[in-house]
Amino acid sequence: MAANILIVEDESSILELIALNLHQAGFNPIRAISAEYADNIVKETIPDLIVLDWMLPGMNGIEFAKRLRANSATKLIPIIMLTAKSDEDNKIEGLNEGADDYLTKPFSPRELVARIKALIRRRSPELVNDPIIVEGLVLDPSSHRVQVNNKSINIGPTEFKLLHFFMKNNNRVYSRNQILDKIWGDKSVIDDRTVDVHIKRLRESLKQSGYDKLIQTVRGAGYRFSNE
């Protein structure tokens, strides 16, 4: 479940450099050469994060950030502003107008990827593709593998998403509706009892290794993944 990162940058060389590094880091880069083009993309698909250049032709990055923050559907999207402006006043302006982080050109692609991961980890931890290890159970989002003692466990795609979500949110309780929103999306028309079916399948996949016991039913509340 790779995070969708919208890159709004009019310089093609920088745009492709960012896209390449995001792809290598396990993200899904979406390219836009102007704020107007990005605005049309956002109307169709809400990205998980936006990398936004300040100096754009037509509508600049600050104006676009203001528009995003004024819209209830897009106001919570994390924004990293890219700019050649290095003055403190410019940084403060960018942050005050809606940017969550600020990076001055020229920048290190590795640093940009690290900042993207940090922001997404805070907002949507299940979207960061770093391997997760809990009590010897290893889930690697990049290779889509679950292993115990270097032996792979066969697991379905939906059960993989469930396990990824649970392991990223260890010891937290989630209701069926919350799990539906996180795994199937908030526009899903799937019945919440579908969650029970996939929880059962996930437990069956983990039963031989003994890790099924980490997926706990909390009566009247929902489910949690816990090694405590």
C-alpha positions as CSV (number, residue, x, y, z in Angstrom):
1,M,0.0,0.0,0.0
2,A,2.4,2.6,-1.3
3,A,1.8,6.2,-0.4
4,N,0.9,8.5,-3.3
5,I,3.2,11.6,-3.3
6,L,2.2,14.5,-5.6
7,I,5.2,16.4,-6.9
8,V,4.4,19.9,-8.1
9,E,7.6,21.2,-9.9
10,D,8.0,23.0,-13.2
11,E,11.7,22.1,-13.7
12,S,11.6,18.7,-15.4
13,S,15.1,17.6,-14.2
14,I,14.2,18.2,-10.6
15,L,10.7,16.7,-11.1
16,E,12.2,13.5,-12.4
17,L,15.0,13.3,-9.8
18,I,12.4,13.5,-7.0
19,A,10.1,11.0,-8.7
20,L,13.0,8.5,-9.2
21,N,14.1,8.8,-5.5
22,L,10.5,8.4,-4.3
23,H,10.0,5.3,-6.5
24,Q,13.2,3.8,-5.1
25,A,12.0,4.5,-1.6
26,G,8.7,2.6,-2.2
27,F,6.4,5.5,-2.8
28,N,4.1,6.2,-5.8
29,P,5.2,9.5,-7.3
30,I,2.5,11.6,-9.2
31,R,3.9,14.4,-11.4
32,A,2.5,17.8,-12.0
33,I,4.3,20.7,-13.8
34,S,2.0,23.4,-12.5
35,A,-0.3,24.2,-9.6
36,E,-3.3,24.3,-12.0
37,Y,-2.5,20.8,-13.2
38,A,-2.0,19.6,-9.6
39,D,-5.3,21.1,-8.7
40,N,-7.1,18.9,-11.3
41,I,-5.2,15.8,-10.0
42,V,-6.2,16.5,-6.4
43,K,-9.9,16.8,-7.4
44,E,-9.7,13.2,-8.7
45,T,-7.3,11.6,-6.2
46,I,-6.3,12.9,-2.7
47,P,-2.5,12.3,-2.4
48,D,-1.0,11.3,0.9
49,L,1.6,14.1,0.7
50,I,2.5,17.0,-1.6
51,V,6.0,18.2,-2.5
52,L,5.3,21.7,-3.7
53,D,7.7,24.2,-5.4
54,W,7.2,27.8,-4.3
55,M,8.2,29.4,-7.7
56,L,5.7,28.0,-10.2
57,P,4.4,29.6,-13.4
58,G,0.8,30.9,-13.0
59,M,-0.4,30.1,-9.5
60,N,2.6,29.9,-7.2
61,G,3.1,27.4,-4.5
62,I,2.0,29.7,-1.7
63,E,-1.3,30.4,-3.4
64,F,-1.8,26.7,-4.1
65,A,-1.1,25.8,-0.4
66,K,-3.6,28.4,0.7
67,R,-6.2,26.9,-1.6
68,L,-5.5,23.4,-0.3
69,R,-5.8,24.5,3.3
70,A,-9.1,26.3,2.6
71,N,-10.7,23.1,1.3
72,S,-12.1,20.6,3.8
73,A,-11.1,17.7,1.6
74,T,-7.5,18.7,1.3
75,K,-6.7,20.8,4.4
76,L,-4.9,18.0,6.2
77,I,-2.6,16.9,3.3
78,P,1.0,17.2,4.5
79,I,3.0,19.7,2.4
80,I,6.7,20.0,2.0
81,M,7.6,23.3,0.3
82,L,10.7,23.5,-2.0
83,T,12.2,26.9,-2.8
84,A,15.4,28.7,-3.7
85,K,14.4,31.3,-1.1
86,S,16.6,30.8,2.0
87,D,15.8,33.9,4.1
88,E,14.2,33.2,7.4
89,D,11.2,35.4,6.6
90,N,10.5,33.4,3.5
91,K,10.6,30.1,5.5
92,I,8.2,31.6,8.1
93,E,5.9,32.8,5.4
94,G,5.8,29.3,3.8
95,L,5.1,27.6,7.1
96,N,2.5,30.2,8.1
97,E,0.6,29.7,4.8
98,G,0.2,25.9,5.2
99,A,3.5,24.1,4.6
100,D,4.4,21.4,7.2
101,D,8.1,21.5,6.2
102,Y,10.5,23.5,4.1
103,L,13.5,22.5,2.1
104,T,15.8,25.0,0.3
105,K,17.2,24.3,-3.2
106,P,19.6,22.8,-3.9
107,F,18.6,19.9,-1.6
108,S,19.6,16.3,-1.0
109,P,17.1,13.8,-2.4
110,R,17.9,11.5,0.6
111,E,17.0,14.3,3.0
112,L,13.7,15.0,1.1
113,V,12.8,11.3,1.3
114,A,13.6,11.2,5.0
115,R,11.4,14.2,5.7
116,I,8.6,12.7,3.6
117,K,8.8,9.5,5.7
118,A,8.8,11.5,8.9
119,L,5.7,13.4,8.0
120,I,3.8,10.3,6.7
121,R,4.9,8.3,9.7
122,R,3.2,10.8,11.9
123,R,0.0,11.1,9.8
124,S,-0.4,7.6,8.3
125,P,2.2,5.2,9.7
126,E,0.9,2.2,7.7
127,L,2.0,3.9,4.5
128,V,5.7,4.0,5.3
129,N,7.5,1.1,3.7
130,D,10.2,0.4,6.3
131,P,10.3,-3.3,7.5
132,I,8.5,-3.9,10.8
133,I,9.6,-6.4,13.4
134,V,7.5,-7.5,16.4
135,E,8.7,-10.4,18.5
136,G,10.5,-12.0,15.6
137,L,7.6,-11.5,13.1
138,V,8.9,-9.5,10.2
139,L,6.8,-7.7,7.7
140,D,8.5,-6.1,4.7
141,P,6.1,-3.8,2.7
142,S,8.7,-3.3,-0.2
143,S,8.9,-7.0,-1.0
144,H,5.4,-7.8,0.3
145,R,6.6,-10.6,2.5
146,V,5.9,-11.8,6.0
147,Q,8.6,-14.0,7.6
148,V,9.4,-15.8,10.8
149,N,12.9,-17.2,11.2
150,N,13.6,-16.4,7.6
151,K,10.7,-18.6,6.5
152,S,7.9,-16.9,4.5
153,I,4.3,-17.1,5.6
154,N,1.7,-17.3,2.9
155,I,-0.8,-14.4,3.3
156,G,-3.5,-12.8,1.1
157,P,-3.2,-9.2,-0.1
158,T,-6.0,-7.9,2.2
159,E,-4.6,-9.8,5.2
160,F,-1.2,-8.3,4.4
161,K,-2.7,-4.8,4.6
162,L,-4.4,-5.7,7.9
163,L,-1.3,-7.1,9.4
164,H,0.7,-4.1,8.2
165,F,-1.8,-1.7,9.8
166,F,-1.9,-3.6,13.1
167,M,1.9,-3.9,13.4
168,K,2.3,-0.2,12.7
169,N,-0.2,0.5,15.4
170,N,0.9,-2.0,18.0
171,N,-1.3,-2.1,21.2
172,R,-3.9,0.3,19.9
173,V,-7.6,-0.8,19.7
174,Y,-9.6,-0.1,16.5
175,S,-13.2,-0.6,15.8
176,R,-14.5,-2.4,12.8
177,N,-15.5,0.8,11.1
178,Q,-12.1,2.4,11.7
179,I,-10.4,-0.7,10.2
180,L,-12.7,-0.5,7.2
181,D,-11.7,3.1,6.7
182,K,-8.0,2.4,6.9
183,I,-7.9,-0.8,4.8
184,W,-10.8,-0.3,2.3
185,G,-11.2,3.5,2.4
186,D,-13.7,5.8,3.9
187,K,-16.0,5.5,0.8
188,S,-16.2,1.7,1.0
189,V,-19.7,0.2,1.0
190,I,-18.4,-3.1,2.4
191,D,-20.2,-4.4,5.5
192,D,-18.2,-4.1,8.7
193,R,-18.6,-7.8,9.3
194,T,-16.2,-8.3,6.4
195,V,-13.5,-7.2,8.8
196,D,-14.2,-10.3,11.0
197,V,-13.8,-12.6,8.0
198,H,-10.4,-11.2,7.1
199,I,-9.3,-11.2,10.7
200,K,-10.1,-14.9,10.8
201,R,-8.1,-15.5,7.7
202,L,-5.2,-13.5,9.0
203,R,-5.2,-15.6,12.3
204,E,-5.3,-18.8,10.2
205,S,-2.2,-17.6,8.2
206,L,-0.3,-16.9,11.4
207,K,-1.5,-19.9,13.5
208,Q,1.3,-22.3,12.6
209,S,3.9,-19.8,13.8
210,G,1.9,-19.0,16.9
211,Y,1.6,-15.3,16.1
212,D,-2.2,-15.5,15.7
213,K,-2.4,-14.9,19.5
214,L,-1.1,-11.3,18.9
215,I,-4.4,-10.4,17.1
216,Q,-6.7,-9.9,20.0
217,T,-10.5,-9.3,20.1
218,V,-11.5,-6.5,22.5
219,R,-15.1,-7.1,23.4
220,G,-17.4,-4.2,22.6
221,A,-14.5,-2.2,21.0
222,G,-12.9,-4.1,18.1
223,Y,-9.4,-5.5,17.6
224,R,-5.8,-4.8,18.5
225,F,-2.4,-6.3,17.7
226,S,-0.4,-6.6,20.9
227,N,2.7,-8.4,22.1
228,E,2.2,-7.4,25.7
